[in-house]
């Protein structure tokens, strides 16, 4: 048999991208909070931002994550701020009509495995080689003023068990546009 040359899916799709040849700068953003035992439907956890559309969400590593026993439907997605202050009443989806979520309707009532990527634990089809622009399907002229925020939202079931949520969000920062 003749040996084969195997390349990553990234280099096959983007052969000129320096990320797949020499790497790019990864920024780790720490997110730590105490989830209240009396959480509400619609609670939003602002994990990272402002980000640009050329940034890439590489992975989210749980360092410590409480089992949010009754919180069974969570969304992780991209939001923009209507007042550039990222306040709860002013975060809206970047793209209207859907398509903003990395995952939707995910059950976090059992704590995710610590040290393993939260996204790939919940979404087997996640492609972390895509920039935010590719996930959202938007062009450079559609980048929100004030940036994009990565937000975890409790959507349908109020949380009744609290605890510490400690995440390391790794973002590949855009080095060129």
Secondary structure, DSSP 8 states (H G I E B T S, - for coil): --------HHHHH-TT-GGGTT---EEEEEEEEEE-TT--TT-EEEEEEEE-TT-EEEEEEEEEE---TT---EEEEEEEESSSS--GGGEEESSTTS--EEEEEE--SS---TTSBHHHHH-TT--TTS-HHHHHT--GGG--TT-EEEEEEE-SS-----EEEEEEEEEE-----
